[in-house]
Structures are given as structure tokens and as C-alpha cells.
């Protein structure tokens, strides 16, 4: 852990419970019915937590735990937040490849009607591999429009399959969610050989040392921060970047600078 330098450093602000003073973008958030979650999931409550840390934007998808709902309903939950505060929330379009007849229509609705900013894919919830043929429509759409794709990665084979798709579709930006949850060497290896694959830090057991290693071996420009809110507290997840032994510039890139570029946001 680095020692506090000045009250206005990122670490100094974090320890004092103040906004971090740099653009912070949460690349991995969730909204929807909060079964089993002990915090207020309302728009107002989420904005309050974001403001306390200085999170400028949160990229959100529907909660997978709310089973038994229609695919469109999950994206409708996201749309409520985006409509209410388009200046703070970015929508991910969640798609289930087990319903291939719905994919094109839902993509069109998410982006043409709802104004979403990227895709969210989750192999563990639908059991369909990232290199499967049904995802072609997603990758082609994202590559043509230079959109980000946040993909849940939990396991080494999943990372390799996602990286292969990133190399096949260089126009899209792929965010490997939960980087470091498996073999960290595989994350590093695949990111090094795949320029449009970014390492996303959401992971409850992630440490500052993981962050430091990613930055050291892959580069700060290829690491993005996420929290898995509302499943995890943003204040908890941001700590591993704040206390990491990194320069202020590298922390700023990781916390939000890279995501501002990926999502095409203007720095205010």
C-alpha cells in the first residue's frame, strides 16, 4: 500500500471519504429488482453513492439474478435509468443467444430506440460460448459502430475464447469482466496479443497488487475499473485502485480516462 502523499491525491481523497477528483467511470454496474441485496436500488440512491466517490458515469445492465423475466424486461430496467439521467448512466444491451430469433430485433431496439452504449454478454447464465456462431450478429454490429462489449469471464477457457473474438473483430472494444478471477497469467497473455481487449477489474477478491501487475505488464491504457454495483459497493471496489502503487496518471486512466475514450464521452 502506498503512503498518503497529499490530501488532494487520489489516495488522500479516498482515505478522507471525498470524491476522487478525476473522472471515474464504473464500467460494470447492474440495476433491477434487488432480491437478496441490502441497499436501495433506486436511481436517486445510486446517484448518491456515485456522487460520494466522484463517479461521473455508470455503465449498467440488468441484474441476472432476477430470473423468470423476459429478455426485453431486463433492458427496460436499464432504459429507465438512462432516460432519467442520460448524463450519468450508460446502457448495456443484454442478449441471450439461446433465443437467436430475438437478437436482431432487440439489438435494433436497444440502440435505435433506447440509446444504449454497448453490449453485455454473460456466458455463465446462458451456457453459450463466446465464439459461437449466434454471437456473430453482436460482434458485427459492435465492430461496425465501434461499440464496447463487456463480457463476463470466469475461467481460463472463457478468456481465451473472448480474446479470439476480439482479434476477429478489431473494430469493437472487448472488456474482459472480472479479470484476474482465473489465471492472471492468461489475462495478461491474451491482453498483450489483443490490442482491443481491455482488462476490467470487477472482482470481489481483487487486490491492489493485481491492479499493479496489470498496469505494469499490459499498460495503464488497457485497464478499466468496474464495481459490479449493486451487488458490490462501489466504495469497496474503488479502493484497490486508490491504494495501488501507481502514478496519479495511471490511476486516472484506469479509473475513468480509458472508459471516457471507449464510450466516447467528453471530459467536462
C-alpha positions, 0 to 999 in steps of 0.5 A: 500500500502506498503512503498518503502523499497529499490530501488532494491525491487520489489516495488522500481523497479516498482515505478522507471519504471525498470524491476522487477528483478525476473522472471515474467511470464504473464500467460494470454496474447492474440495476433491477429488482434487488432480491437478496441485496441490502441497499436501495436500488433506486436511481436517486440512491445510486446517484448518491453513492456515485456522487460520494466517490466522484463517479461521473458515469455508470455503465449498467445492465440488468441484474441476472439474478432476477430470473423468470423475466423476459429478455426485453424486461431486463433492458427496460430496467436499464432504459429507465435509468438512462432516460432519467439521467442520460448524463450519468448512466450508460446502457448495456444491451443484454442478449441471450443467444439461446433465443437467436430469433430475438437478437436482431430485433432487440439489438435494433431496439436497444440502440435505435430506440433506447440509446444504449452504449454497448453490449453485455454478454454473460456466458455463465447464465446462458451456457453459450460460448463466446465464439459461437456462431449466434454471437456473430450478429453482436460482434458485427454490429459492435465492430461496425459502430465501434461499440464496447462489449463487456463480457463476463469471464470466469475461467481460463477457457472463457478468456481465451475464447473472448480474446479470439473474438476480439482479434476477429473483430478489431473494430469493437472494444472487448472488456474482459469482466472480472479479470484476474478471477482465473489465471492472471497469467492468461489475462495478461497473455491474451491482453498483450496479443489483443490490442482491443481487449481491455482488462476490467477489474470487477472482482470481489477478491481483487487486490491492489497488487493485481491492479499493479501487475496489470498496469505494469505488464499490459499498460495503464491504457488497457485497464478499466475499473468496474464495481459490479454495483449493486451487488458490490459497493462501489466504495469497496471496489474503488479502493484497490485502485486508490491504494495501488502503487501507481502514478496519479496518471495511471490511476486516472486512466484506469479509473475513468480516462480509458472508459471516457475514450471507449464510450466516447464521452467528453471530459467536462 
